[in-house]
Amino acid sequence: MTHEHTASRNDRSARLDRRGLMKLTGVGVAIAAAASLGRNAEAQTQAPSASWDKTFPRSEKVDHRKVTFKNRYGLTLSGDLYLPRTRDDGRLAAIAVGGPFGAVKEQSSGLYAHTLAERGFATLAFDGSFTGESTGEPRNVASPDINTEDFSAAVDFLGLQPMVDRERIGVIGICGWGGMALNAVAVDKRVKAVVASTMYDMTRVMSKGYNDSVTLEQRTKTLEQLSRQRWEDAAKGTPAYQPPYNDLKGGEAQFMVDYHNYYRTPRGYHPRAVNSGNSWTQTTPLSFMNMPILTYIKEIAPRPVLFVHGEKAHSRYFAETAYAAAAEPKELMIIPGASHVDLYDKTDVIPFDKLASFFDRHLVA
C-alpha cells in the first residue's frame, strides 16, 4: 500500500447536504417520485457520430475511430477506439475504460482513453447499455449485472482486434463504474490489471445512502414506493424518470456544486449524458439495492488493483473500504488536495504517469 497523503474525514457526513445527496440514493429517488411521475426521457438511441464531439481536445499523436460491438445480452455498445499514431508492427497492450456513472464516452472515460493512447496503449472508451449511443430500451436505465457485463464485452472486442495482444488487457473504471470494473475483473480472468479511479460502489450508496446513513425503515419505505412505481410504469407502458440531474436550487453541498460545474457547464457538458440535465428511470435503484457488487473483490487477486482517489473527495471512503477488502497485490493512491470531480478531467491532477507505469508493469504476456 502507498498512501501519498492522509487526511481526517471527521464530520464529513455532516457536511453532506441531505437534499443534494438524496438524488443519488434510493431514498431520494422515492421521495422525488411524486414530482416526476409523468416525466419521460428525452434521450434517444443515436447512430454513432463520425465528428469529434468530445469534451477534450484531439491529439495529433492518436488515431481514433468509432466502433460498435455486442455484449452477451445482444445489446450493441458504441465505443471510441484510440490507437497511438506512431507504433510498430507488434501487438499493443490494451485498456477498456468506462464511467463515470451517468456519463458518456465523450467525457471522462474518453479523456482517460485518449491520454493513455498517447502513452502507447490501444484503448477503448464505451457507453454503457441503455445510455449514450449504445442501444437498449428504455433509455437511461442502469443495471449492476448488465453494466458489469459491458466491461467484459469491451474485453471481447479488444481481444479480437489484430493490433491488440489479448493476453495484455487491462480495465479502468471511473466513479460508479469503478465498482463495476472491480466486479467485472473479479469474474473475468482475461483481464490482467484494473484501476478504480475516484470510485463509487453504486450498490452500496443506493441501498445504504452516503456513509451508510439510511435506516432499515427508510430502505423499506423506498423499496415499497419503487415497487409500486412498477405498476405505474407497467400501466403506462413506459417508465417514469427522475428529475433532471445536477440542477442547482441553492444550498447544496460542495460535491453537488462540483458535479454541476462539470456536467452542466462547457467544461464537461454533453447532451447525451444522463448527468448533463437528463435522468435515470425512477426504478433504476431496484436491482442495485440487493445486489452488492464487491462481494468477490478478493478474487481479483493475484492480479493487481490500483485505487486512485482524491484526499478531499466526499466518496473517498468507498475506495478505502474496497482497498481494505481486496487481496494483495493492491495499492491505494490518495491525491493531495483533490476532490471527487477533479479526477474526471483535470489532467494536472489525474496521475497519468502512474496509470501508464502501472499498466506497463502489469500488462505483460
PyMOL commands that set and color helices and strands:
alter all, ss='L'
color gray80, all
select helices_A, chain A and resi 12-15+18-22+26-35+108-118+144-159+176-187+202-208+210-212+216-236+254-263+285-288+297-300+316-325+342-345+352-362
alter helices_A, ss='H'
color red, helices_A
select strands_A, chain A and resi 62-70+76-84+92-98+122-126+164-174+193-197+305-310+330-335
alter strands_A, ss='S'
color yellow, strands_A
deselect
rebuild
show_as cartoon
